[in-house]
Amino acid sequence: MVPETPAVTTSGVDDPALQHRVLTLVCADRPGIVHDITGAVVQARGNITESQQFSSADTGRFFMRLQIQSPADRAEFESALLPVTQRYDMAYTLDTVGRPLRTLVLVSKAAHCLNDLLFRQRAGQLPVDIPLVLSNHGALRDLAGFYGVPFDSLAVTDAESKAAFEARVLEAVDHYDIELVVLARYMQILSPQFCEALSGRCINIHHSFLPGFKGANPYKQAHARGVKLIGATAHFVTSDLDEGPIIEQNVVRVDHSQSASQLMAIGQDEESRTLTQAVKWFAENRVLLDGARTIIFR
């Protein structure tokens, strides 16, 4: 006897009637959270297509990320979630899987990170929408123009012009409803007030050496000291310079045979790769803050 075909299914990824949503949540850890949140998903006629969770022994907090297909509209979905989010005093976000994140990019003169971001945006490999590139130099105007992205520059030469540039950035954040600011080798120290205004939504890329070389020409310094590993770190921006919560790190082994210019080329590849990965994870709602560190649901 052939079993009857179900009248309704919620598992087909190509069903245009289904909304594919991503839900992230954070709350104090206690029994019953997973049971209750999955029950709310069922009430919202949802099917879970991806699920990750983590309980932090350090902070006592619970983190979860779900991707859910459901025919429910946002109001119905949030109505089903409300009793659970209130019961556990949850902070949560509900978004659409694959929605391009509105992203502002800040640059100076180095082109490699900007080029990688703009190329991957155009190729559909990075879920971001970059409406504007801002710089303290005009050197990368043609690169942004090649990708059809508006570019604006404002020189930073003193405290007054630094404040004017930061004000221009915050103006753009409001005007374009920006959700993420990316420092793609923007070579200026940001004010504490600016960092606070963009807390949790501003990502920087920094070269990483052991030992750490500061100041000008870090790759030349690394070559002179014969380093064996070079790499890059992408992190959230805070008022503590280069000490924000780390999102992604990569290293590559090198040796004495490589020149300073070769080390720079290798390092810039790592910077581009690391920054783009961090932006991708953030845009996909895979990065959650747990105090001074991050939880990454890959």
Residue, then its C-alpha position, 0 to 999 in steps of 0.5 A: m500500500v502506497p502511503e499518502t503524500p503529506a498535504v503540506t511540507t516545510s522542508g523544501v528549500d526551493d518552495p517560494a512560499l517559505q521564508h528562510r530566516v536566521l534567528t540568533l539569541v543570547c540569554a543566561d544559561r538554564p535548563g529548558i531553553v532549547h526545548d522551548i525555543t524549538g517549540a516556538v519554531v514549531q508553533a511558527r510552522g517552522n522547519i530548522t535547517e541549521s542549528q548551533q548552540f554554545s554554553s559559556a562556562d566563563t560568563g554563564r550565558f547561552f548562545m544559539r543560532l538557527q536557520i528556519q524555513s517557515p510560511a509565517d510572516r515576521a509578525e506571526f513568527e515574532s508572536a510565537l517567539l515572544p513568550v519564550t524570549q520574555r521567559y528567558d529575558m533573551a536578546y535576539t535578532l531575526d533576519t532573512v538568510g542571505r540579506p545583503l548587509r548595508t556596509l560602509v568601508l573606510v580606507s586610506k591608500a592600501a588597495h588590497c582589502l578594498n579590492d577583495l571586498l568589492f570583487r566578492q560583493r560583485a561576484g555574489q560571494l559576500p552578502v553585503d551592500i556597499p553604498l559608499v567608500l570613505s577615505n582620508h586620501g583620494a588614492l583609491r577613487d578609481l578602484a571604487g569607480f571600477y566597481g561602480v561604488p561611490f567614493d568620497s575623501l576628506a583629508v585628515t591632518d590634525a585634530e579638527s580634520k579628524a573630528a570632521f572625518e568621523a562626523r562625515v562617517l557617522e553622517a553616512v551611517d545615518h544616511y545609508d542606514i549602515e549596519l556595519v563599518v569596515l576599516a579596510r586598512y584605514m590608517q587613522i586612530l579613532s576617537p573613543q567617542f567614535c568607537e563607542a558610537l559604532s560599538g559591536r558593528c565596526i571591524n578592523i584588520h591588523h597584521s599579526f607578527l610574532p614578535g609584533f612590529k609597530g610603526a612604519n614598514p612592519y614587513k621590512q622589520a619582520h624580514a630584518r628579524g627573520v620571522k617564520l610566521i606572518g598573518a592577520t587578525a580581524h577584530f571589533v574596534t574598541s577604544d583600546l587600540d587593536e585590542g577589540p574582540i577577535i573575530e578571525q585570525n590566519v597565519v602562513r609560514v615563511d622563511h629566510s628565502q623571501s624578500a621584504s616585498q614578498l613578505m608584504a605580498i603574502g601578508q596582504d593576501e592574509e589580510s584580505r582573506t581574513l577581513t573578508q571572512a570576518v565580514k562574511w560571518f558578521a553579515e551571516n549573523r554568525v558572530l556573537l559577543d561574549g564579553a571581551r571575546t566572540i562566539i563564531f558559529r561557522 
